[in-house]
Amino acid sequence: MKPPILAITTTLCLLLEGCQTAGPSKGFTDITPAQLGTLLEAKDFFFVNTHIPYEGEIAETDAFIPYDQIESYASELPSDKDAKIVLYCRSGRMSEIAAAELVQRGYTQVFELDGGMIAWEEAGLPLVHK
């Protein structure tokens, strides 16, 4: 049986890193800076900065896991595959790659800050620089 066209398109997009697919087909959810701000008010998720090298962070970040080393940092991730995980990076590209990897690993509640720290700052929200 041949895989559905959507699955093939999604795989090609991930390999080419140059196109966007519809939200549900990605397996993770893009969120806006405003949505993240609301989520942070009652933080109930694991919050990960995936950007390398370090270029700042959003307050309340739980972990710094390089986008291309998810497997190496598996022990730092929640063991519950249904745990809510929110990822971000500088522009959104690295966190999208990491989000796709988490979905492939079976995580069911993966969220990614659309536009990353750039969008966060453009929305007038502060970054932390250590």
N, C-alpha and C positions, 0 to 999 in steps of 0.2 A: 504494500500500500504506500502510495506517495504521500509525503508530508504536505499539509495545507500550504497554499501559496503564502499566507500571512507568516507562517513560521519560517519559510525560506526567506521572505523579505526581511523579517526581523533579524535573522542570522546574518544576512548580507549587510544590513545596516550596522550591526555591531562590529563586523569585521572591517568595514570601510570607515567606520566612525564619522560618517558625514551626513547621515540623514536621520530624520526623526520619524518615529512610528507613533501611532495613536496610543494614548495612555494605557488602556487595558492590555494591549498586546505586549507592552514592555514588561509587564509583571510587577512594576513598581509605580508609585504615584509621584508626580511632580507637585511641589507645593510652592506657594509664593512667599516672599518675605513676610507679608502680613499674616498669612496662615501660620508660618513658623513662630512669629511673635506671639500669637494666641496660644499655640501649643506650649511654648516655653513658660507661659503663666502658670500652668498646672502640669509641669513636666512629668511625663509618665513614659518616657522612651529613652533608648540608648542613643546618644548623640555623638556622631563621628565626623571629624575633619579628615578628609581623604587627600588633601592637597599636599604635594611635595614639589619643591621644598617649602618649609614653613613660611607663610606670608600673612600670618595673623589668624585669629579665631573668633568665633562667636561665643559669648559668655555661656557657661554651663556645658561646654563641650566635655564629654566623658572620655573620649579616646582619640588618638591620632594614629590612623591606620592608612599607610600609603595605598592608593587606589589599585595599584598593580601587585600588591602583596597580601591580598585578603586571605589566601590560603595559609601563609606564614603566620598570620595573626589570628587564626581561627579560635585559639584559646581565649582571646580577649573579647570575643563576641558572645552575646547571650546564648546559652545552651538551648533555650526554648525557641524553636523555629517560628513560633507565633508571636514572639516579642516584637514590639514596635521599634524600628530602627530608622533614624533620620540621618541622612548623609549630606555633606556639603563639601565644596572645594572653592577655589577662587572664582571660576566662571561657570561651573556646572558640568563640564566635560568629564573630568576625572571622577566625580561622584556618580555620574550616570554609568560609567564603566563599572565602578564598584557596586552600584545598585544591581546591575544586571548579573554580576557575579554572585551576589547574595541570593538573588532569586533562583539562580541555577543551583545553589547550595540548599534550597528548600525553604528559605525564609519567606514568610507570607505577608508581612506588614512592613514593607520597605518604602520609605519616602525619600525624596531627593529635592534639595532646594534648587529650584529652577533659577538659573542665572548666578548661583553661588554667592560668594561674599561681595562680588561686584554689585549684584542686584540688591543685596542686603544694605550696602552702604548707599546706593542710589535711592533707597527707600527712606534714607535719613536715620538708619539704625547703626549703632556703634560696633566697631570691631575692637578686639583686645589685641595688643601687640606686646609680646613678652621678650 
